[in-house]
Amino acid sequence: MSEINHTQQKIDTYVMPVEANWAVSVRERALNWIVEHGLPNRKDEYWKYTDPKLLNSTKIPEINEIDSIENSIFDKLSRINLVFNDGLFDASKSDDIKIAGIEIEPLVDANQKTKHWSKDYYGALEKTSQDPVVRTLASLNTAFATQGVTIKVTKKISLPISITYLHSRETSDILIHHVVKVEKNAGITLLESGGVGSRSNSVIEVSVCENATFDHVRIQGRSHEKVAVTHLFANLLENSSMKSFTLTVNGKCIRNEYFIDINGENIKAHIGGAAVGDRGFSQDDTVFVSHNSPNCESRQVFKKVLRNGAKGVFQGKILVKEGAQKTDGYQISQGLMLDDDSNFLAKPELEIYADDVVCSHGSTCGEIDDNALFYLTSRGIPIAEAQDMLVLAFLNEAIDEITSDDIKEIIANRLKDWMVKRHKL
C-alpha cells in the first residue's frame, strides 16, 4: 500500500468529536496538506538524520488507570498545575484556576464553541510554519489532536503554569495541542514535565502580543518515553520577548521542532536546549527563526552530552528577510562526546537578504579537555566528580538562557542525577 493510501485509510477510520465549523475547517485543511505532501521520509532535507517512521502516529489515546505516578520535577515551585493522564486532560487532578488575568479551557471544549478566542489562533501558526518547511507531522497533530488546553493571559502572572503529563502503560500513543495567547503588556511562564506515553506528537502555538513576555521550560525524556516529536510555533509582535529551554534526558528518539516568526521591531527570541543521553538515545533539535522586521535579536544555544553510541542532531536556520536591518542573530550548537562511539551531526544555516546585520553561527564537537581534567584531579578532586563538573560547565551556556534561578537549580539537579546514574552503568 502506498504511503498516501495508508494515510488516507487512517483518516477515513478516525472518529472525531462534534466540533464547531471553524475547528472542522482547520482540521480539513491539515488533512488535505497531509494527503498532498505525505508523511516525512529520510529523503526529505530536514529528515536526513532522524528516522520519521518512529514518530508517525494517528492512534486515538485511551484513558487507563495510572500504574505509576511520578511527581512533577517542578513540585517544589509555587505554580498553577494542569494534569494530563495518558494524554487526556484530567480536571480532577488539575488546579482550579481562580486567578484574574488567566483563562484556561480544555481544547476539546473550546473547539466545540461557535465563538471562542482561539478560533483565530488554532492551527494558524502551524499553517504558517509550513511555508519554509513542510511539517506534515505537525499537520497530523492539528488534524487529529483533541486534547490540550487553550490559555489566554491578559496581565503579568507571577505564578508559572505547569503542565504535568502522567502516564500508565508504555503502549499509549499521545497527541496533544496547546494554544496560548499572551496579550499586550502581559506575561507568563509555561512549564512542561513528565512522561507522555511511548510515542507522542505535541504542538504548542504561542501568540505573543506587543510588550508581552513568554517564558517556556520543558523537561522531557524518561525511560518510558520511547519516541516523541514536539513542535513549538511562536508569533512575536513589537517589543515582545520569549525564551524557551528544553532539557532532554534519555529517550529513544526525540525531535524538537521550533518555528519562530518575528513580526515587529525590538523583539527578542531566545531558544535553547541541553540534551544528555546514552546507548540508543537519539535527539534532534530543528530550529527555524524568521526575522521579518528590523532591530530584533534572536539566540539559538544548544548543547548535547553523548555517550555509549548516542546520537545528537542540530539543524538551525536564521532567515533575515529584506528590510530586516539591524538584525542580531546568534546561533551555537556543540556536542561533548564522552566516548568514541557517539555521534553529533549539525547543519547550521544563515539566509540573509539585508545588508546591515550581525549574524553568526558555529558548531563544534569534541571530548572533555584533558588539561582541565588534569587540573581538577591534581587538586584532589576524584576523576568522576571532575568530569561531572566539566560537563555541567559545558552545558551552562544553554542553561543560562533560563530566566528563573529556581528553575536553573532544578535543571542542574536533574543533570546531576543523570550523571550519578551514568557512573553506575
VOPAGU-2260 file (C-alpha; in pm, 1 decimal, decimal comma):
REM VOPAGU-2260
SITE   aa  ch    i         X         Y         Z
SITE  MET   A    0       0,0       0,0       0,0
SITE  SER   A    1     136,8     346,3     -90,8
SITE  GLU   A    2     209,9     599,1     182,6
SITE  ILE   A    3     -69,4     830,0      62,6
SITE  ASN   A    4    -326,3     548,8      57,1
SITE  HIS   A    5    -214,2     431,0     400,1
SITE  THR   A    6    -250,8     785,0     536,2
SITE  GLN   A    7    -594,9     820,9     375,3
SITE  GLN   A    8    -702,0     490,4     530,8
SITE  LYS   A    9    -608,5     621,1     874,4
SITE  ILE   A   10    -803,3     940,1     806,6
SITE  ASP   A   11   -1113,8     750,6     696,0
SITE  THR   A   12   -1121,5     533,6    1009,3
SITE  TYR   A   13   -1051,4     812,3    1259,8
SITE  VAL   A   14   -1357,1     920,0    1461,5
SITE  MET   A   15   -1359,8    1284,9    1572,2
SITE  PRO   A   16   -1585,5    1459,3    1825,8
SITE  VAL   A   17   -1853,6    1703,1    1713,6
SITE  GLU   A   18   -1691,9    2046,3    1679,8
SITE  ALA   A   19   -1770,4    2397,4    1561,5
SITE  ASN   A   20   -1746,0    2459,0    1188,1
SITE  TRP   A   21   -1430,6    2668,5    1223,9
SITE  ALA   A   22   -1247,1    2384,5    1400,7
SITE  VAL   A   23   -1363,4    2133,9    1140,7
SITE  SER   A   24   -1231,0    2362,2     865,1
SITE  VAL   A   25    -889,8    2382,4    1030,7
SITE  ARG   A   26    -873,1    2004,9    1057,6
SITE  GLU   A   27    -979,0    1959,3     694,8
SITE  ARG   A   28    -704,4    2196,8     581,3
SITE  ALA   A   29    -446,7    1997,5     779,3
SITE  LEU   A   30    -578,7    1667,5     641,4
SITE  ASN   A   31    -557,3    1793,8     284,7
SITE  TRP   A   32    -198,7    1903,6     346,9
SITE  ILE   A   33    -107,3    1555,0     469,3
SITE  VAL   A   34    -267,8    1387,2     168,8
SITE  GLU   A   35     -96,0    1632,9     -68,1
SITE  HIS   A   36     253,8    1604,4      78,4
SITE  GLY   A   37     260,0    1268,8     255,0
SITE  LEU   A   38     438,2    1192,1     579,3
SITE  PRO   A   39     810,6    1272,9     602,0
SITE  ASN   A   40    1079,9    1027,6     496,5
SITE  ARG   A   41    1457,9    1010,3     508,4
SITE  LYS   A   42    1485,2    1165,7     160,9
SITE  ASP   A   43    1345,8    1495,3     291,0
SITE  GLU   A   44    1608,3    1761,1     356,9
SITE  TYR   A   45    1514,5    1809,7     722,3
SITE  TRP   A   46    1484,7    1437,3     796,3
SITE  LYS   A   47    1822,1    1306,1     681,9
SITE  TYR   A   48    1948,1    1246,9    1034,5
SITE  THR   A   49    1634,1    1126,7    1217,6
SITE  ASP   A   50    1403,7     843,0    1112,2
SITE  PRO   A   51    1048,2     987,2    1093,2
SITE  LYS   A   52     888,1     642,2    1078,5
SITE  LEU   A   53     934,8     613,9    1454,2
SITE  LEU   A   54     728,3     928,2    1506,0
SITE  ASN   A   55     426,3     872,7    1279,6
SITE  SER   A   56     115,7     808,3    1489,8
SITE  THR   A   57    -259,0     858,4    1448,9
SITE  LYS   A   58    -372,4     623,5    1724,2
SITE  ILE   A   59    -650,0     756,6    1950,0
SITE  PRO   A   60    -531,9     774,3    2313,3
SITE  GLU   A   61    -743,3     588,2    2567,5
SITE  ILE   A   62    -751,5     668,0    2937,2
SITE  ASN   A   63    -611,3     398,1    3166,9
SITE  GLU   A   64    -557,2     352,9    3535,7
SITE  ILE   A   65    -227,0     504,3    3635,4
SITE  ASP   A   66      26,0     231,0    3706,6
SITE  SER   A   67     287,5     468,0    3844,0
SITE  ILE   A   68     261,9     838,6    3912,7
SITE  GLU   A   69     586,7    1032,4    3922,5
SITE  ASN   A   70     576,3    1369,5    4090,5
SITE  SER   A   71     642,8    1666,4    3869,4
SITE  ILE   A   72    1000,6    1784,3    3883,0
SITE  PHE   A   73     854,1    2131,0    3946,7
SITE  ASP   A   74     661,1    2023,2    4260,0
SITE  LYS   A   75     864,4    2247,7    4490,2
SITE  LEU   A   76     767,7    2557,0    4292,4
SITE  SER   A   77     452,8    2755,7    4362,3
SITE  ARG   A   78     260,0    2715,8    4039,2
SITE  ILE   A   79     -70,9    2653,5    3864,7
SITE  ASN   A   80     -73,8    2282,7    3780,8
SITE  LEU   A   81    -259,0    2127,8    3486,2
SITE  VAL   A   82    -251,8    1747,4    3463,0
SITE  PHE   A   83    -282,6    1516,3    3163,7
SITE  ASN   A   84    -342,5    1145,5    3223,2
SITE  ASP   A   85    -226,8     939,8    2924,5
SITE  GLY   A   86    -272,8    1245,5    2705,3
SITE  LEU   A   87    -621,9    1329,4    2832,7
SITE  PHE   A   88    -684,8    1641,1    3039,6
SITE  ASP   A   89    -766,4    1542,2    3399,7
SITE  ALA   A   90    -967,0    1817,4    3569,0
SITE  SER   A   91    -982,6    1623,0    3896,7
SITE  LYS   A   92    -603,8    1636,1    3935,3
SITE  SER   A   93    -562,2    1988,7    3795,9
SITE  ASP   A   94    -576,6    2309,5    3997,4
SITE  ASP   A   95    -899,7    2507,4    3996,2
SITE  ILE   A   96    -799,9    2833,4    3829,7
SITE  LYS   A   97    -934,0    3140,7    4009,9
SITE  ILE   A   98    -674,3    3399,9    3918,6
SITE  ALA   A   99    -762,1    3723,3    3742,5
SITE  GLY   A  100    -592,7    3758,1    3406,6
SITE  ILE   A  101    -590,9    3388,5    3308,9
SITE  GLU   A  102    -842,1    3196,9    3100,5
SITE  ILE   A  103    -774,8    2822,4    3069,8
SITE  GLU   A  104   -1003,5    2578,2    2893,8
SITE  PRO   A  105    -958,5    2225,2    2756,5
SITE  LEU   A  106    -909,2    2224,6    2380,2
SITE  VAL   A  107   -1189,2    1973,5    2333,9
SITE  ASP   A  108   -1435,1    2221,5    2490,8
SITE  ALA   A  109   -1300,8    2529,5    2311,3
SITE  ASN   A  110   -1328,8    2364,1    1970,1
SITE  GLN   A  111   -1698,6    2294,9    2026,0
SITE  LYS   A  112   -1786,2    2661,4    2073,6
SITE  THR   A  113   -1903,1    2872,9    1782,9
SITE  LYS   A  114   -1731,0    3176,2    1934,3
SITE  HIS   A  115   -1403,7    3130,6    2119,3
SITE  TRP   A  116   -1092,0    3346,5    2126,0
SITE  SER   A  117    -878,5    3054,8    1997,7
SITE  LYS   A  118   -1078,8    3047,7    1673,4
SITE  ASP   A  119    -826,3    3282,5    1509,2
SITE  TYR   A  120    -522,7    3103,3    1651,9
SITE  TYR   A  121    -584,7    2728,5    1646,8
SITE  GLY   A  122    -379,8    2583,2    1360,3
SITE  ALA   A  123    -278,5    2929,3    1232,7
SITE  LEU   A  124      89,1    2917,0    1330,4
SITE  GLU   A  125     116,4    2552,5    1233,2
SITE  LYS   A  126      -4,3    2658,6     887,9
SITE  THR   A  127     243,3    2949,0     872,0
SITE  SER   A  128     529,3    2718,6     969,7
SITE  GLN   A  129     463,7    2509,4     657,7
SITE  ASP   A  130     575,5    2790,7     424,1
SITE  PRO   A  131     951,0    2748,1     472,3
SITE  VAL   A  132     947,3    2377,7     568,2
SITE  VAL   A  133     679,8    2114,0     508,6
SITE  ARG   A  134     584,8    1973,5     850,6
SITE  THR   A  135     320,3    1707,5     798,8
SITE  LEU   A  136     373,9    1562,6    1146,9
SITE  ALA   A  137     254,0    1898,1    1281,0
SITE  SER   A  138     -38,0    1880,9    1037,0
SITE  LEU   A  139    -110,3    1531,6    1166,8
SITE  ASN   A  140    -140,3    1679,2    1513,4
SITE  THR   A  141    -368,6    1963,5    1403,5
SITE  ALA   A  142    -585,6    1717,7    1213,9
SITE  PHE   A  143    -631,8    1464,1    1492,2
SITE  ALA   A  144    -539,7    1601,8    1835,4
SITE  THR   A  145    -844,0    1666,2    2053,8
SITE  GLN   A  146    -655,6    1701,8    2381,9
SITE  GLY   A  147    -470,2    2006,1    2507,7
SITE  VAL   A  148    -555,0    2339,7    2663,9
SITE  THR   A  149    -620,0    2693,3    2546,3
SITE  ILE   A  150    -454,0    2957,7    2763,3
SITE  LYS   A  151    -516,2    3332,2    2737,0
SITE  VAL   A  152    -319,7    3567,4    2960,9
SITE  THR   A  153    -428,8    3931,2    2991,0
SITE  LYS   A  154    -185,9    4055,0    3258,7
SITE  LYS   A  155     153,5    3967,8    3402,1
SITE  ILE   A  156     115,5    3646,8    3603,3
SITE  SER   A  157     377,9    3573,1    3867,8
SITE  LEU   A  158     283,8    3206,3    3914,3
SITE  PRO   A  159     403,0    2978,5    3634,3
SITE  ILE   A  160     155,7    2748,6    3462,5
SITE  SER   A  161     285,2    2392,5    3488,9
SITE  ILE   A  162     160,9    2113,9    3262,3
SITE  THR   A  163     230,3    1770,9    3411,2
SITE  TYR   A  164     198,8    1461,8    3194,1
SITE  LEU   A  165     119,1    1139,4    3379,4
SITE  HIS   A  166     147,8     800,1    3216,2
SITE  SER   A  167      20,0     449,8    3274,4
SITE  ARG   A  168     127,0     195,6    3014,3
SITE  GLU   A  169     406,6     229,4    2764,7
SITE  THR   A  170     177,4     127,5    2479,8
SITE  SER   A  171      -9,4     458,2    2478,5
SITE  ASP   A  172      22,4     696,2    2180,2
SITE  ILE   A  173     -38,6    1061,8    2258,2
SITE  LEU   A  174    -148,9    1364,0    2052,3
SITE  ILE   A  175    -162,2    1697,5    2238,5
SITE  HIS   A  176    -219,3    2050,6    2106,2
SITE  HIS   A  177    -197,1    2366,8    2319,2
SITE  VAL   A  178    -292,2    2719,1    2208,0
SITE  VAL   A  179    -151,8    3013,5    2405,7
SITE  LYS   A  180    -215,3    3385,6    2367,1
SITE  VAL   A  181     -20,4    3638,7    2573,7
SITE  GLU   A  182    -197,3    3969,3    2528,5
SITE  LYS   A  183     -45,6    4318,0    2518,3
SITE  ASN   A  184     167,8    4401,8    2826,7
SITE  ALA   A  185     101,1    4055,9    2974,8
SITE  GLY   A  186     348,4    3784,9    3070,6
SITE  ILE   A  187     356,9    3417,5    3164,6
SITE  THR   A  188     591,0    3126,2    3227,2
SITE  LEU   A  189     484,0    2784,8    3095,1
SITE  LEU   A  190     644,4    2467,4    3234,0
SITE  GLU   A  191     613,8    2112,7    3098,3
SITE  SER   A  192     728,4    1791,4    3262,4
SITE  GLY   A  193     654,2    1422,8    3296,6
SITE  GLY   A  194     615,5    1126,1    3066,2
SITE  VAL   A  195     381,0    1133,2    2768,2
SITE  GLY   A  196     348,4     772,3    2662,3
SITE  SER   A  197     562,8     553,1    2443,8
SITE  ARG   A  198     505,1     768,6    2134,7
SITE  SER   A  199     385,2    1127,6    2130,6
SITE  ASN   A  200     328,0    1420,0    1896,3
SITE  SER   A  201     268,5    1760,7    2055,2
SITE  VAL   A  202     214,1    2115,2    1929,1
SITE  ILE   A  203     222,3    2445,1    2116,4
SITE  GLU   A  204     110,5    2754,9    1925,8
SITE  VAL   A  205     203,0    3077,1    2104,9
SITE  SER   A  206      99,7    3429,5    2008,1
SITE  VAL   A  207     296,8    3693,5    2199,1
SITE  CYS   A  208     145,0    4039,9    2156,8
SITE  GLU   A  209     303,1    4384,7    2188,6
SITE  ASN   A  210     519,2    4438,2    2500,6
SITE  ALA   A  211     437,0    4087,9    2624,5
SITE  THR   A  212     671,0    3817,1    2755,1
SITE  PHE   A  213     659,7    3439,5    2727,0
SITE  ASP   A  214     897,8    3203,3    2907,3
SITE  HIS   A  215     887,6    2829,0    2844,6
SITE  VAL   A  216    1078,6    2545,4    3012,8
SITE  ARG   A  217    1028,9    2181,2    2922,1
SITE  ILE   A  218    1186,0    1871,8    3077,6
SITE  GLN   A  219    1142,1    1556,3    2873,7
SITE  GLY   A  220    1279,2    1212,0    2808,7
SITE  ARG   A  221    1248,5     931,5    3060,8
SITE  SER   A  222    1299,5     560,4    3018,2
SITE  HIS   A  223     930,2     504,8    2936,6
SITE  GLU   A  224     917,5     789,1    2682,0
SITE  LYS   A  225    1039,2     595,0    2382,0
SITE  VAL   A  226     981,1     840,0    2096,2
SITE  ALA   A  227     842,7    1193,5    2074,0
SITE  VAL   A  228     816,5    1483,9    1833,7
SITE  THR   A  229     735,8    1829,4    1970,0
SITE  HIS   A  230     654,1    2148,9    1782,7
SITE  LEU   A  231     677,2    2499,7    1928,7
SITE  PHE   A  232     540,4    2765,9    1693,9
SITE  ALA   A  233     557,0    3128,8    1807,3
SITE  ASN   A  234     449,9    3460,9    1657,1
SITE  LEU   A  235     609,5    3764,8    1821,8
SITE  LEU   A  236     487,3    4123,0    1788,6
SITE  GLU   A  237     657,5    4456,6    1857,0
SITE  ASN   A  238     862,1    4492,2    2179,3
SITE  SER   A  239     779,3    4137,5    2289,1
SITE  SER   A  240    1017,8    3869,8    2408,8
SITE  MET   A  241    1026,8    3494,8    2452,2
SITE  LYS   A  242    1263,2    3237,6    2597,2
SITE  SER   A  243    1228,4    2864,0    2553,3
SITE  PHE   A  244    1453,6    2598,6    2706,1
SITE  THR   A  245    1422,4    2220,5    2675,9
SITE  LEU   A  246    1612,7    1964,1    2879,1
SITE  THR   A  247    1615,3    1616,3    2726,0
SITE  VAL   A  248    1738,5    1328,1    2940,4
SITE  ASN   A  249    1749,1     992,7    2762,6
SITE  GLY   A  250    1468,1     853,0    2547,9
SITE  LYS   A  251    1490,7     653,4    2227,1
SITE  CYS   A  252    1412,3     913,7    1960,6
SITE  ILE   A  253    1312,2    1269,2    2049,5
SITE  ARG   A  254    1284,6    1553,4    1799,6
SITE  ASN   A  255    1202,1    1911,1    1898,0
SITE  GLU   A  256    1096,8    2146,6    1618,1
SITE  TYR   A  257    1076,1    2524,9    1653,7
SITE  PHE   A  258     941,2    2791,6    1420,2
SITE  ILE   A  259     975,2    3147,8    1548,6
SITE  ASP   A  260     812,7    3424,3    1342,0
SITE  ILE   A  261     940,8    3773,4    1430,0
SITE  ASN   A  262     692,1    4039,7    1319,3
SITE  GLY   A  263     769,2    4377,7    1473,4
SITE  GLU   A  264    1063,2    4582,5    1594,1
SITE  ASN   A  265    1261,7    4541,7    1917,2
SITE  ILE   A  266    1180,1    4173,4    1965,0
SITE  LYS   A  267    1399,8    3923,6    2149,2
SITE  ALA   A  268    1367,4    3549,3    2091,5
SITE  HIS   A  269    1595,4    3306,9    2275,6
SITE  ILE   A  270    1573,3    2932,1    2207,0
SITE  GLY   A  271    1797,0    2689,5    2393,4
SITE  GLY   A  272    1832,7    2331,1    2493,6
SITE  ALA   A  273    2050,2    2077,6    2670,9
SITE  ALA   A  274    2043,9    1705,6    2597,0
SITE  VAL   A  275    2219,1    1417,2    2771,4
SITE  GLY   A  276    2188,4    1053,9    2675,3
SITE  ASP   A  277    2349,9     717,9    2619,8
SITE  ARG   A  278    2305,4     384,2    2441,9
SITE  GLY   A  279    2009,0     400,6    2198,7
SITE  PHE   A  280    1948,4     771,8    2259,9
SITE  SER   A  281    1876,0     986,6    1952,3
SITE  GLN   A  282    1786,9    1353,3    1999,6
SITE  ASP   A  283    1721,2    1615,9    1732,9
SITE  ASP   A  284    1666,0    1992,9    1764,2
SITE  THR   A  285    1545,4    2156,7    1442,6
SITE  VAL   A  286    1503,2    2535,1    1462,5
SITE  PHE   A  287    1383,2    2795,6    1211,9
SITE  VAL   A  288    1384,1    3164,9    1309,5
SITE  SER   A  289    1237,5    3410,2    1058,7
SITE  HIS   A  290    1337,4    3776,5    1102,5
SITE  ASN   A  291    1072,0    3975,1     916,7
SITE  SER   A  292    1127,9    4314,0    1086,8
SITE  PRO   A  293    1427,4    4534,7    1173,1
SITE  ASN   A  294    1602,1    4586,7    1509,0
SITE  CYS   A  295    1542,8    4240,8    1653,8
SITE  GLU   A  296    1754,3    3981,1    1830,1
SITE  SER   A  297    1749,6    3601,9    1826,0
SITE  ARG   A  298    1965,2    3343,0    2000,4
SITE  GLN   A  299    1988,5    2968,8    1947,4
SITE  VAL   A  300    2204,2    2787,3    2204,5
SITE  PHE   A  301    2205,5    2406,2    2207,7
SITE  LYS   A  302    2442,8    2170,7    2391,6
SITE  LYS   A  303    2445,4    1789,4    2388,0
SITE  VAL   A  304    2639,0    1539,3    2600,5
SITE  LEU   A  305    2654,6    1193,8    2443,4
SITE  ARG   A  306    2796,0     854,1    2538,7
SITE  ASN   A  307    2773,4     482,0    2454,4
SITE  GLY   A  308    2673,8     533,1    2091,5
SITE  ALA   A  309    2418,1     810,1    2147,0
SITE  LYS   A  310    2335,0    1045,5    1860,3
SITE  GLY   A  311    2267,8    1418,3    1873,6
SITE  VAL   A  312    2137,4    1631,1    1586,0
SITE  PHE   A  313    2106,5    2007,4    1546,7
SITE  GLN   A  314    1955,1    2180,2    1244,6
SITE  GLY   A  315    1922,0    2553,7    1289,1
SITE  LYS   A  316    1840,0    2830,0    1045,4
SITE  ILE   A  317    1828,0    3207,3    1072,5
SITE  LEU   A  318    1633,9    3372,3     789,6
SITE  VAL   A  319    1671,9    3750,5     760,8
SITE  LYS   A  320    1426,3    3893,9     512,3
SITE  GLU   A  321    1473,0    4205,2     302,6
SITE  GLY   A  322    1421,1    4513,2     518,0
SITE  ALA   A  323    1502,2    4338,2     847,0
SITE  GLN   A  324    1802,8    4564,2     906,2
SITE  LYS   A  325    1992,7    4572,6    1237,4
SITE  THR   A  326    1912,6    4207,6    1298,5
SITE  ASP   A  327    2130,5    4042,2    1562,4
SITE  GLY   A  328    2117,3    3666,0    1510,1
SITE  TYR   A  329    2333,4    3427,3    1712,3
SITE  GLN   A  330    2347,6    3050,4    1682,0
SITE  ILE   A  331    2573,1    2796,0    1852,5
SITE  SER   A  332    2548,2    2417,5    1875,2
SITE  GLN   A  333    2803,4    2196,5    2046,4
SITE  GLY   A  334    2840,0    1829,7    2126,4
SITE  LEU   A  335    3050,0    1681,3    2405,6
SITE  MET   A  336    3147,2    1320,5    2333,3
SITE  LEU   A  337    3214,9    1106,9    2640,1
SITE  ASP   A  338    3339,6     817,6    2424,8
SITE  ASP   A  339    3436,5     735,8    2066,2
SITE  ASP   A  340    3107,6     565,7    1977,9
SITE  SER   A  341    2874,1     865,6    1994,0
SITE  ASN   A  342    2780,6    1092,6    1704,3
SITE  PHE   A  343    2694,8    1462,2    1674,8
SITE  LEU   A  344    2552,0    1594,9    1347,6
SITE  ALA   A  345    2494,0    1964,1    1283,0
SITE  LYS   A  346    2353,7    2170,3     999,1
SITE  PRO   A  347    2372,7    2543,3    1081,1
SITE  GLU   A  348    2231,6    2783,6     821,4
SITE  LEU   A  349    2212,9    3156,8     755,7
SITE  GLU   A  350    1996,0    3303,0     479,1
SITE  ILE   A  351    2026,5    3681,8     471,3
SITE  TYR   A  352    1862,0    3937,5     242,7
SITE  ALA   A  353    1954,0    4253,0     439,1
SITE  ASP   A  354    2295,2    4421,1     435,6
SITE  ASP   A  355    2315,8    4576,3     784,5
SITE  VAL   A  356    2302,4    4277,5    1018,9
SITE  VAL   A  357    2515,4    4092,5    1272,4
SITE  CYS   A  358    2459,1    3718,7    1232,9
SITE  SER   A  359    2681,4    3428,1    1327,0
SITE  HIS   A  360    2665,6    3053,6    1361,6
SITE  GLY   A  361    2904,2    2793,0    1490,8
SITE  SER   A  362    2905,4    2422,7    1557,2
SITE  THR   A  363    3171,6    2210,4    1725,0
SITE  CYS   A  364    3207,8    1873,4    1890,9
SITE  GLY   A  365    3484,7    1718,0    2094,4
SITE  GLU   A  366    3588,6    1537,2    2408,9
SITE  ILE   A  367    3645,3    1657,2    2764,5
SITE  ASP   A  368    3953,3    1879,1    2783,6
SITE  ASP   A  369    4233,9    1662,3    2924,2
SITE  ASN   A  370    4417,6    1966,3    3059,7
SITE  ALA   A  371    4111,6    2085,1    3251,2
SITE  LEU   A  372    4051,7    1733,2    3381,4
SITE  PHE   A  373    4415,4    1703,0    3493,0
SITE  TYR   A  374    4396,6    2041,5    3665,5
SITE  LEU   A  375    4094,7    1934,8    3872,4
SITE  THR   A  376    4221,5    1586,8    3960,4
SITE  SER   A  377    4563,8    1721,9    4056,4
SITE  ARG   A  378    4386,5    1922,8    4325,4
SITE  GLY   A  379    4235,2    1616,1    4482,9
SITE  ILE   A  380    3900,2    1604,4    4303,3
SITE  PRO   A  381    3802,2    1245,3    4209,7
SITE  ILE   A  382    3801,6    1190,9    3833,6
SITE  ALA   A  383    3427,5    1113,0    3814,2
SITE  GLU   A  384    3341,8    1430,5    4005,1
SITE  ALA   A  385    3583,4    1630,7    3791,8
SITE  GLN   A  386    3418,5    1500,7    3474,4
SITE  ASP   A  387    3077,5    1596,6    3609,4
SITE  MET   A  388    3198,0    1948,4    3686,6
SITE  LEU   A  389    3323,7    1990,3    3331,2
SITE  VAL   A  390    3001,0    1850,0    3184,5
SITE  LEU   A  391    2791,7    2100,0    3383,0
SITE  ALA   A  392    3024,5    2383,5    3285,3
SITE  PHE   A  393    2982,5    2284,0    2921,3
SITE  LEU   A  394    2601,1    2291,2    2950,0
SITE  ASN   A  395    2584,5    2618,5    3142,8
SITE  GLU   A  396    2565,4    2848,3    2839,2
SITE  ALA   A  397    2238,9    2681,2    2739,4
SITE  ILE   A  398    2103,2    2666,6    3096,1
SITE  ASP   A  399    2175,8    3037,7    3141,2
SITE  GLU   A  400    1905,7    3111,3    2882,7
SITE  ILE   A  401    1652,5    3031,5    3159,7
SITE  THR   A  402    1522,9    3339,3    3342,2
SITE  SER   A  403    1439,0    3184,5    3682,2
SITE  ASP   A  404    1724,2    3091,7    3917,6
SITE  ASP   A  405    1498,0    2839,4    4091,2
SITE  ILE   A  406    1431,8    2661,1    3763,6
SITE  LYS   A  407    1801,7    2671,1    3675,5
SITE  GLU   A  408    1870,6    2488,0    4000,9
SITE  ILE   A  409    1606,3    2225,6    3920,0
SITE  ILE   A  410    1766,0    2170,1    3579,2
SITE  ALA   A  411    2113,6    2139,7    3730,7
SITE  ASN   A  412    1990,7    1886,3    3987,4
SITE  ARG   A  413    1824,3    1677,7    3715,5
SITE  LEU   A  414    2152,3    1672,5    3524,4
SITE  LYS   A  415    2343,0    1572,2    3836,2
SITE  ASP   A  416    2101,8    1280,9    3883,3
SITE  TRP   A  417    2176,6    1165,0    3529,5
SITE  MET   A  418    2549,9    1186,7    3588,9
SITE  VAL   A  419    2525,9     985,2    3910,9
SITE  LYS   A  420    2333,1     714,3    3727,3
SITE  ARG   A  421    2577,9     701,8    3436,7
SITE  HIS   A  422    2865,2     627,1    3674,0
SITE  LYS   A  423    2675,0     318,2    3789,4
SITE  LEU   A  424    2635,1     176,3    3437,9
